[in-house]
Amino acid sequence: MPFIRKDDYRPPLLFRNTYVNTIYPSLARQVPDLHYERERIDTPDGDFLDLDWATQGSDKLVLVLHGLESSADRGYIKGMIRRFYLEGWDGLGLNFRGCSGEPNRLLRTYHIGETGDLDFVLRHALARNQYREIVLIGFSLGGNVVLKYLGENATHLFPEITKGIAISVPCDVMSANEEFTKLKNWVYMKRFMLSLNPKMHIKAQRFPDQYKISIPNPRNFGEFDGAFTAPVHGFSSAEEYWTRNSSLPLIPEIRIPTLLINAVDDTFLSPSCFPFALAEESSLFHLLTPKYGGHCGFYTPGKRNVYWSEEMAWAFVAE
């Protein structure tokens, strides 16, 4: 079954605490030696996407997707792109709608199962540089988008896409959201709500004829997705939104080598986000579940500023 080359992640003692390993890299990590060039492209529905490129004339591209309320400028995205850049690859960070530092033009934004923008960006990248090989990597929400995209497009995937990698992914969205409401995650929930709720109010002000706020200050994902994400994106409820956008049921459909890395101590994830049975039954789907790592953490000391998850991603692609 799985890609078992090195699942021996042993962080320093302090980083065996899941909260330290989650929070410290998010707040403190810098990747100063990777430089982006931003490109703005208009979407077919009249919106725009901001793309952050790190190019060096390669015919290989790693396209990396960030998590909820993050951006391509975050350390974990730049660190992954940098790891591949050092091997001669071009890198591209996709900023989801409204995540690049400027509100998007439309009422709709992004969500955990929105794959249309990824497809559009892939077509744009191939038209721009005619890459011979593309690897898709996604973190958290972005990882669910990658897995869902690979599954739902399995029979007509761009042949240039050779491998997919997903890290810290709530692939069973319903149960993961239930897990996230527990007390152990209250700090993270509060942080997300402080970012999401103001965006909802801005949308209501800008599009008063299209959207009315039903819950002024949602306290969790159930309330927010029920009040905003679901109605804005055409779902009848938060539960329907979660069910229809989980990547877990689509993993068996994937037809290229794909790696999922979910740390056992990731407090964002439910037990069903560790699909051991699927990995055991598949020659294409690989699963790494290190004991430590937190959520999008995997802090690794050393002068190279390369994290364990980045080494695993590169090893998976290089083998």
C-alpha positions in Angstrom: 0.0 0.0 0.0 1.4 3.2 1.0 4.4 5.3 0.4 6.3 4.4 3.5 9.7 5.9 2.8 10.1 8.0 5.9 7.2 8.4 8.3 9.7 8.9 11.1 8.9 12.5 11.9 10.5 13.1 15.4 10.2 16.8 16.2 12.0 18.5 19.2 10.2 17.8 22.5 8.4 21.1 22.6 6.9 20.5 19.1 5.4 17.2 20.2 2.7 19.4 21.6 0.1 19.7 18.9 -0.7 23.3 19.7 2.9 24.5 19.5 3.5 22.6 16.3 0.3 24.1 14.8 0.7 27.7 16.0 4.4 28.4 15.9 5.0 27.7 12.1 1.8 29.6 11.3 2.9 32.8 13.2 6.7 32.7 13.0 7.9 31.0 9.9 9.5 33.1 7.2 10.7 32.0 3.8 12.6 35.1 2.6 14.6 33.5 -0.2 11.5 32.8 -2.4 10.2 35.6 -4.4 6.9 35.8 -6.2 5.6 37.6 -9.2 1.9 38.2 -9.0 -0.5 37.8 -11.9 -4.1 38.7 -11.9 -6.4 36.8 -14.2 -10.1 37.4 -14.9 -12.5 34.5 -14.4 -15.3 33.6 -16.9 -17.9 34.8 -14.4 -16.5 38.3 -14.1 -14.3 37.8 -11.0 -10.5 37.6 -10.6 -7.9 35.3 -9.2 -4.4 36.4 -8.0 -1.7 34.0 -8.8 1.8 34.1 -7.2 4.5 32.7 -9.5 8.0 31.6 -8.7 9.4 30.7 -12.1 12.8 29.7 -13.5 11.9 28.5 -17.1 11.1 25.0 -16.0 8.8 22.6 -17.9 7.6 21.2 -14.5 5.2 23.0 -12.2 4.1 22.5 -8.6 0.7 24.2 -7.9 0.0 24.7 -4.2 -3.4 25.6 -2.6 -3.7 27.1 0.9 -6.1 26.5 3.7 -9.1 28.4 5.1 -8.6 32.2 5.4 -4.9 31.8 4.4 -3.0 32.9 1.3 -0.2 31.9 -1.0 2.1 34.2 1.0 2.0 32.1 4.1 5.2 30.3 5.2 3.8 26.7 4.7 2.9 27.5 1.0 6.2 29.3 0.3 8.2 26.6 2.0 6.6 23.9 -0.2 7.1 25.9 -3.4 10.7 26.6 -2.3 11.5 22.9 -1.8 10.4 22.2 -5.4 12.1 25.3 -6.7 15.4 24.1 -5.4 14.9 21.0 -7.6 14.4 23.1 -10.7 10.7 23.3 -10.7 8.5 26.4 -11.3 6.0 27.1 -8.5 2.5 28.6 -8.4 0.5 29.6 -5.3 -3.2 30.0 -6.0 -4.9 32.6 -3.8 -8.6 31.7 -3.4 -11.1 34.4 -4.1 -11.0 37.1 -1.5 -7.7 35.7 0.1 -5.1 37.8 -1.7 -5.5 41.0 0.3 -8.4 42.4 -1.7 -12.1 41.5 -1.7 -13.2 39.6 -4.8 -15.8 41.2 -7.1 -18.7 38.9 -6.7 -20.9 37.7 -3.8 -19.6 34.2 -4.1 -16.2 33.5 -2.7 -14.4 30.1 -2.2 -15.3 27.0 -0.3 -14.0 23.6 0.7 -15.2 21.9 -2.4 -14.9 24.6 -5.1 -12.8 23.0 -7.8 -13.8 25.2 -10.8 -11.2 27.8 -10.1 -8.5 25.2 -9.8 -9.5 23.8 -13.2 -9.5 27.3 -14.7 -6.0 28.1 -13.3 -4.6 24.8 -14.6 -5.9 25.6 -18.1 -4.3 29.1 -17.8 -0.9 27.6 -16.6 -0.8 25.1 -19.4 -1.6 27.8 -22.0 1.0 30.1 -20.5 3.9 27.8 -20.3 2.9 24.4 -21.7 4.2 22.4 -18.8 5.2 18.8 -19.3 4.5 17.8 -15.7 2.3 19.3 -13.0 2.0 18.2 -9.3 -0.9 19.5 -7.3 -0.4 20.1 -3.5 -3.1 21.3 -1.1 -3.1 22.0 2.6 -6.2 21.7 4.8 -9.2 23.2 2.8 -6.9 23.3 -0.2 -6.0 19.7 0.3 -9.7 18.7 0.2 -10.1 20.7 -3.1 -7.1 18.8 -4.6 -8.5 15.4 -3.6 -12.0 16.2 -4.7 -10.7 17.6 -8.0 -8.6 14.5 -8.7 -11.5 12.2 -7.9 -14.3 14.0 -9.8 -12.0 14.5 -12.9 -10.4 11.1 -12.8 -11.5 10.0 -16.3 -10.6 13.3 -18.0 -7.7 14.7 -16.0 -5.1 16.8 -17.7 -2.4 14.2 -18.7 0.3 16.7 -17.4 -0.9 16.2 -13.8 1.2 13.3 -12.6 0.8 13.3 -8.8 -1.3 14.8 -6.1 -0.4 15.5 -2.5 -2.8 16.6 0.3 -1.7 17.6 3.8 -3.7 18.1 7.0 -7.0 17.5 5.3 -10.5 17.3 6.8 -11.5 14.9 4.0 -14.7 13.9 5.8 -16.0 17.5 6.2 -19.1 16.7 8.3 -17.3 14.8 11.1 -14.3 17.1 11.0 -16.5 20.1 11.6 -18.1 18.3 14.5 -14.6 17.6 15.9 -13.7 21.2 15.4 -16.5 22.5 17.7 -14.9 20.8 20.7 -13.3 22.8 23.5 -9.7 21.8 22.4 -10.2 23.9 19.3 -11.8 27.0 20.7 -8.8 29.3 20.0 -8.7 28.2 16.4 -12.5 28.6 16.0 -12.4 32.1 17.5 -9.6 33.1 15.1 -11.5 31.8 12.0 -14.7 33.6 13.1 -12.8 36.9 13.6 -11.8 36.6 9.9 -14.9 35.1 8.4 -17.6 37.2 10.0 -16.3 40.6 8.9 -16.1 39.3 5.3 -19.8 38.2 5.6 -20.8 41.6 6.7 -18.9 43.3 3.8 -20.7 41.0 1.4 -24.0 41.9 2.8 -23.2 45.6 2.5 -22.0 45.3 -1.1 -24.8 43.0 -2.3 -27.9 44.0 -0.3 -30.3 42.7 -3.0 -28.6 39.3 -3.2 -27.8 38.5 0.4 -29.3 39.1 3.8 -27.6 38.2 7.0 -29.6 35.7 9.1 -27.1 35.2 11.9 -25.2 38.5 12.7 -22.2 36.9 14.4 -21.8 33.1 13.8 -19.9 31.3 16.5 -18.8 28.3 14.6 -18.7 26.7 11.2 -22.1 25.2 11.5 -23.6 28.7 12.0 -21.4 30.4 9.4 -21.9 27.8 6.7 -25.6 27.7 7.3 -25.9 31.5 7.3 -23.4 32.3 4.5 -21.5 29.6 2.7 -24.5 27.4 1.9 -27.0 29.9 0.6 -24.4 31.9 -1.3 -23.1 28.9 -3.1 -26.4 27.1 -3.8 -26.7 24.6 -1.0 -29.8 24.2 1.1 -28.0 23.9 4.5 -24.5 23.6 6.1 -25.0 19.8 6.2 -25.7 19.5 2.5 -22.7 21.7 1.8 -20.4 19.6 4.0 -21.7 16.3 2.6 -21.5 17.2 -1.1 -18.0 18.6 -0.8 -16.2 16.0 1.2 -13.4 14.5 -0.8 -13.4 11.2 1.1 -16.0 9.4 -1.1 -14.0 10.4 -4.2 -10.6 9.1 -3.1 -11.3 5.6 -4.6 -11.9 7.2 -8.0 -8.4 8.9 -8.2 -6.3 7.4 -10.9 -2.9 9.0 -10.3 -0.5 8.4 -7.4 -1.7 10.5 -4.5 -0.4 11.0 -1.0 -2.3 12.1 2.0 -0.4 13.3 5.1 -2.5 13.6 8.3 -0.9 13.8 11.7 -2.5 11.7 14.4 -2.3 14.6 16.8 -4.1 17.0 14.4 -7.0 18.4 16.5 -8.8 19.6 13.4 -9.4 16.0 12.2 -11.9 13.3 13.1 -11.1 9.5 13.0 -12.7 9.2 9.5 -10.1 11.6 8.1 -7.6 8.8 8.4 -8.7 6.4 5.6 -6.5 3.5 6.4 -8.7 1.0 4.6 -8.7 2.9 1.4 -4.9 3.1 1.4 -4.6 -0.7 2.1 -6.9 -1.4 -0.8 -5.3 0.9 -3.3 -2.0 0.9 -5.2 -2.4 4.6 -6.0 -3.6 6.2 -2.8 -0.9 6.5 -0.1 -1.3 7.6 3.5 1.2 8.9 6.0 0.0 9.4 9.6 2.9 10.5 11.8 2.3 10.6 15.5 3.1 14.4 15.6 2.8 17.3 13.3 -0.3 19.3 14.4 -2.3 21.0 11.7 -0.1 22.2 8.8 2.8 22.2 11.2 5.6 19.6 10.9 8.1 22.0 12.2 11.7 20.8 11.5 14.8 22.5 13.0 17.8 23.2 10.9 19.5 25.8 8.7 17.9 24.6 5.5 14.4 25.8 6.6 12.8 22.8 5.0 10.0 21.1 7.0 9.4 17.3 7.2 6.2 17.5 5.1 8.1 19.3 2.3 10.7 16.6 2.3 8.0 13.9 2.2 6.2 15.7 -0.7 9.4 15.9 -2.7 10.4 12.3 -1.9 7.0 11.1 -3.1 7.3 13.0 -6.4 10.9 12.0 -7.0 10.6 8.3 -6.4 
